[in-house]
Amino acid sequence: MLQTHVKDRAEAQTSSMNDKQSDAIRRLANELHRLNNAVIAAVDSGLSVELQRGARHHAEGGFWGDLMIPIVVKQG
């Protein structure tokens, strides 16, 4: 399901990366899987969850990554 899809995409993207980059993308895929499970649990408990970019991290060489914050709404 979702876990397989995330891992498959991560594996496909690592083919042209060095070891440090491959390790980082695999870690990211694992953490995204955990985040997705937490979102599912929150939704199943009666919450609505939206992830929004709260900031953007920049590194030398022009690399960047979005940092996320949850917006949680309890219905009723």
OpenMM code with the backbone's topology and positions (N, CA, C; nanometers):
from openmm import Vec3, app, unit

residues = "MET LEU GLN THR HIS VAL LYS ASP ARG ALA GLU ALA GLN THR SER SER MET ASN ASP LYS GLN SER ASP ALA ILE ARG ARG LEU ALA ASN GLU LEU HIS ARG LEU ASN ASN ALA VAL ILE ALA ALA VAL ASP SER GLY LEU SER VAL GLU LEU GLN ARG GLY ALA ARG HIS HIS ALA GLU GLY GLY PHE TRP GLY ASP LEU MET ILE PRO ILE VAL VAL LYS GLN GLY".split()
positions = [
    Vec3(0.0832, -0.1185, 0.0000),
    Vec3(0.0000, 0.0000, 0.0000),
    Vec3(0.0877, 0.1250, 0.0000),
    Vec3(0.0528, 0.2190, 0.0862),
    Vec3(0.1232, 0.3466, 0.0915),
    Vec3(0.2697, 0.3281, 0.1262),
    Vec3(0.2997, 0.2387, 0.2229),
    Vec3(0.4374, 0.2151, 0.2636),
    Vec3(0.5202, 0.1659, 0.1453),
    Vec3(0.4693, 0.0712, 0.0712),
    Vec3(0.5405, 0.0175, -0.0435),
    Vec3(0.5632, 0.1256, -0.1473),
    Vec3(0.4631, 0.2082, -0.1723),
    Vec3(0.4749, 0.3155, -0.2709),
    Vec3(0.5860, 0.4128, -0.2319),
    Vec3(0.5906, 0.4543, -0.1055),
    Vec3(0.6933, 0.5476, -0.0589),
    Vec3(0.8311, 0.4838, -0.0707),
    Vec3(0.8444, 0.3588, -0.0272),
    Vec3(0.9737, 0.2916, -0.0334),
    Vec3(1.0179, 0.2690, -0.1777),
    Vec3(0.9252, 0.2314, -0.2662),
    Vec3(0.9592, 0.2109, -0.4070),
    Vec3(1.0092, 0.3402, -0.4711),
    Vec3(0.9419, 0.4504, -0.4420),
    Vec3(0.9856, 0.5797, -0.4973),
    Vec3(1.1223, 0.6176, -0.4442),
    Vec3(1.1435, 0.5960, -0.3149),
    Vec3(1.2725, 0.6296, -0.2544),
    Vec3(1.3838, 0.5467, -0.3182),
    Vec3(1.3599, 0.4172, -0.3352),
    Vec3(1.4611, 0.3304, -0.3959),
    Vec3(1.4922, 0.3736, -0.5389),
    Vec3(1.3907, 0.4102, -0.6145),
    Vec3(1.4113, 0.4533, -0.7532),
    Vec3(1.4938, 0.5817, -0.7584),
    Vec3(1.4735, 0.6690, -0.6620),
    Vec3(1.5447, 0.7964, -0.6619),
    Vec3(1.6895, 0.7836, -0.6158),
    Vec3(1.7229, 0.6765, -0.5445),
    Vec3(1.8587, 0.6640, -0.4913),
    Vec3(1.9587, 0.6103, -0.5920),
    Vec3(1.9159, 0.5686, -0.7097),
    Vec3(2.0063, 0.5034, -0.8042),
    Vec3(2.1209, 0.5941, -0.8495),
    Vec3(2.1004, 0.7243, -0.8514),
    Vec3(2.2065, 0.8144, -0.8964),
    Vec3(2.2666, 0.8962, -0.7826),
    Vec3(2.2479, 0.8502, -0.6578),
    Vec3(2.2956, 0.9249, -0.5417),
    Vec3(2.4174, 0.8583, -0.4795),
    Vec3(2.4959, 0.9394, -0.4076),
    Vec3(2.6067, 0.8818, -0.3324),
    Vec3(2.5516, 0.8161, -0.2058),
    Vec3(2.6387, 0.7489, -0.1295),
    Vec3(2.5934, 0.6734, -0.0119),
    Vec3(2.5255, 0.7622, 0.0920),
    Vec3(2.5812, 0.8793, 0.1176),
    Vec3(2.5233, 0.9708, 0.2171),
    Vec3(2.3840, 1.0149, 0.1741),
    Vec3(2.3678, 1.0464, 0.0457),
    Vec3(2.2378, 1.0875, -0.0066),
    Vec3(2.1390, 0.9720, -0.0042),
    Vec3(2.1834, 0.8525, -0.0402),
    Vec3(2.0956, 0.7351, -0.0383),
    Vec3(2.0466, 0.7060, 0.1027),
    Vec3(2.1379, 0.7142, 0.1994),
    Vec3(2.0978, 0.6930, 0.3389),
    Vec3(1.9962, 0.7976, 0.3830),
    Vec3(2.0179, 0.9235, 0.3424),
    Vec3(1.9267, 1.0318, 0.3812),
    Vec3(1.7882, 1.0116, 0.3204),
    Vec3(1.7796, 0.9704, 0.1956),
    Vec3(1.6487, 0.9534, 0.1315),
    Vec3(1.5772, 0.8317, 0.1895),
    Vec3(1.6522, 0.7275, 0.2251),
    Vec3(1.5888, 0.6114, 0.2894),
    Vec3(1.5360, 0.6484, 0.4273),
    Vec3(1.6118, 0.7279, 0.5018),
    Vec3(1.5652, 0.7734, 0.6324),
    Vec3(1.4395, 0.8589, 0.6165),
    Vec3(1.4412, 0.9478, 0.5179),
    Vec3(1.3245, 1.0316, 0.4917),
    Vec3(1.2026, 0.9463, 0.4583),
    Vec3(1.2197, 0.8451, 0.3746),
    Vec3(1.1080, 0.7574, 0.3381),
    Vec3(1.0532, 0.6861, 0.4615),
    Vec3(1.1423, 0.6380, 0.5481),
    Vec3(1.0966, 0.5705, 0.6704),
    Vec3(1.0205, 0.6650, 0.7612),
    Vec3(1.0711, 0.7867, 0.7776),
    Vec3(1.0043, 0.8847, 0.8632),
    Vec3(0.8711, 0.9293, 0.8031),
    Vec3(0.8644, 0.9399, 0.6705),
    Vec3(0.7373, 0.9746, 0.6059),
    Vec3(0.6339, 0.8647, 0.6290),
    Vec3(0.6795, 0.7407, 0.6262),
    Vec3(0.5884, 0.6300, 0.6541),
    Vec3(0.5326, 0.6422, 0.7960),
    Vec3(0.6183, 0.6740, 0.8915),
    Vec3(0.5737, 0.6922, 1.0295),
    Vec3(0.4786, 0.8111, 1.0404),
    Vec3(0.5103, 0.9204, 0.9715),
    Vec3(0.4226, 1.0380, 0.9727),
    Vec3(0.2865, 1.0028, 0.9133),
    Vec3(0.2858, 0.9324, 0.8005),
    Vec3(0.1588, 0.8944, 0.7381),
    Vec3(0.0753, 0.8074, 0.8313),
    Vec3(0.1390, 0.7155, 0.9039),
    Vec3(0.0653, 0.6334, 0.9999),
    Vec3(0.0081, 0.7188, 1.1120),
    Vec3(0.0831, 0.8196, 1.1565),
    Vec3(0.0332, 0.9090, 1.2619),
    Vec3(-0.0851, 0.9916, 1.2114),
    Vec3(-0.0802, 1.0359, 1.0866),
    Vec3(-0.1929, 1.1102, 1.0286),
    Vec3(-0.3156, 1.0200, 1.0209),
    Vec3(-0.2975, 0.8974, 0.9769),
    Vec3(-0.4096, 0.8027, 0.9690),
    Vec3(-0.4710, 0.7817, 1.1069),
    Vec3(-0.3871, 0.7642, 1.2092),
    Vec3(-0.4375, 0.7446, 1.3455),
    Vec3(-0.5143, 0.8673, 1.3934),
    Vec3(-0.4638, 0.9872, 1.3630),
    Vec3(-0.5328, 1.1096, 1.4039),
    Vec3(-0.6675, 1.1219, 1.3344),
    Vec3(-0.6713, 1.0939, 1.2054),
    Vec3(-0.7967, 1.1007, 1.1296),
    Vec3(-0.8955, 0.9971, 1.1821),
    Vec3(-0.8469, 0.8752, 1.2078),
    Vec3(-0.9343, 0.7697, 1.2599),
    Vec3(-0.9876, 0.8026, 1.3995),
    Vec3(-0.9189, 0.8920, 1.4722),
    Vec3(-0.9655, 0.9304, 1.6056),
    Vec3(-1.0634, 1.0472, 1.6022),
    Vec3(-1.0917, 1.0989, 1.4826),
    Vec3(-1.1896, 1.2062, 1.4701),
    Vec3(-1.1311, 1.3436, 1.4469),
    Vec3(-1.0091, 1.3520, 1.3970),
    Vec3(-0.9467, 1.4811, 1.3666),
    Vec3(-0.9235, 1.4939, 1.2170),
    Vec3(-0.9223, 1.6169, 1.1693),
    Vec3(-0.8793, 1.6448, 1.0323),
    Vec3(-0.7389, 1.7028, 1.0406),
    Vec3(-0.6519, 1.6588, 0.9515),
    Vec3(-0.5119, 1.6993, 0.9567),
    Vec3(-0.4687, 1.7508, 0.8194),
    Vec3(-0.4079, 1.8683, 0.8201),
    Vec3(-0.3487, 1.9243, 0.6985),
    Vec3(-0.2041, 1.9565, 0.7310),
    Vec3(-0.1136, 1.9182, 0.6419),
    Vec3(0.0264, 1.9533, 0.6587),
    Vec3(0.0580, 2.0727, 0.5693),
    Vec3(0.1174, 2.1745, 0.6289),
    Vec3(0.1537, 2.2945, 0.5542),
    Vec3(0.3017, 2.3223, 0.5727),
    Vec3(0.3602, 2.3869, 0.4739),
    Vec3(0.4993, 2.4280, 0.4885),
    Vec3(0.5062, 2.5405, 0.5897),
    Vec3(0.5857, 2.5205, 0.6947),
    Vec3(0.6029, 2.6230, 0.7968),
    Vec3(0.7281, 2.7047, 0.7731),
    Vec3(0.8247, 2.6431, 0.7061),
    Vec3(0.9516, 2.7104, 0.6777),
    Vec3(1.0224, 2.6313, 0.5684),
    Vec3(1.1289, 2.6876, 0.5191),
    Vec3(1.2113, 2.6189, 0.4204),
    Vec3(1.3560, 2.6252, 0.4682),
    Vec3(1.4192, 2.5088, 0.4758),
    Vec3(1.5593, 2.5006, 0.5173),
    Vec3(1.6474, 2.5091, 0.3931),
    Vec3(1.7488, 2.5942, 0.3980),
    Vec3(1.8428, 2.6102, 0.2864),
    Vec3(1.9824, 2.5662, 0.3291),
    Vec3(2.0545, 2.5040, 0.2376),
    Vec3(2.1927, 2.4629, 0.2619),
    Vec3(2.2800, 2.5193, 0.1505),
    Vec3(2.4110, 2.5119, 0.1714),
    Vec3(2.5029, 2.5597, 0.0680),
    Vec3(2.4803, 2.4848, -0.0625),
    Vec3(2.5040, 2.5502, -0.1716),
    Vec3(2.4883, 2.4875, -0.3023),
    Vec3(2.3496, 2.5029, -0.3603),
    Vec3(2.2614, 2.5759, -0.2913),
    Vec3(2.1277, 2.5982, -0.3429),
    Vec3(2.0270, 2.4892, -0.3083),
    Vec3(2.0645, 2.3973, -0.2209),
    Vec3(1.9719, 2.2901, -0.1822),
    Vec3(1.8750, 2.3414, -0.0774),
    Vec3(1.7527, 2.2885, -0.0797),
    Vec3(1.6508, 2.3334, 0.0152),
    Vec3(1.5540, 2.2186, 0.0446),
    Vec3(1.4808, 2.2339, 0.1548),
    Vec3(1.3783, 2.1369, 0.1910),
    Vec3(1.2687, 2.2056, 0.2701),
    Vec3(1.1458, 2.1642, 0.2467),
    Vec3(1.0317, 2.2212, 0.3174),
    Vec3(1.0181, 2.1572, 0.4549),
    Vec3(0.9943, 2.2395, 0.5562),
    Vec3(0.9687, 2.1938, 0.6920),
    Vec3(0.8193, 2.2084, 0.7171),
    Vec3(0.7573, 2.1018, 0.7665),
    Vec3(0.6126, 2.0963, 0.7741),
    Vec3(0.5616, 2.1205, 0.9154),
    Vec3(0.4411, 2.1791, 0.9222),
    Vec3(0.3678, 2.1936, 1.0480),
    Vec3(0.2277, 2.1389, 1.0274),
    Vec3(0.1715, 2.0752, 1.1295),
    Vec3(0.0352, 2.0227, 1.1154),
    Vec3(-0.0689, 2.1276, 1.1526),
    Vec3(-0.1744, 2.1311, 1.0759),
    Vec3(-0.2940, 2.2091, 1.1095),
    Vec3(-0.3996, 2.1044, 1.1427),
    Vec3(-0.4440, 2.1016, 1.2680),
    Vec3(-0.5366, 1.9969, 1.3145),
    Vec3(-0.6696, 2.0616, 1.3513),
    Vec3(-0.7777, 2.0014, 1.3032),
    Vec3(-0.9125, 2.0516, 1.3302),
    Vec3(-0.9948, 1.9391, 1.3892),
    Vec3(-1.0578, 1.9669, 1.5027),
    Vec3(-1.1488, 1.8711, 1.5644),
    Vec3(-1.2905, 1.9098, 1.5238),
    Vec3(-1.3613, 1.8175, 1.4642),
    Vec3(-1.4991, 1.8415, 1.4216),
    Vec3(-1.5923, 1.8313, 1.5430),
    Vec3(-1.6773, 1.9337, 1.5584),
    Vec3(-1.7789, 1.9295, 1.6642),
    Vec3(-1.7276, 1.9361, 1.7978),
] * unit.nanometer
topology = app.Topology()
chain = topology.addChain("A")
for resn in residues:
    res = topology.addResidue(resn, chain)
    for name in ("N", "CA", "C"):
        topology.addAtom(name, app.Element.getBySymbol(name[0]), res)
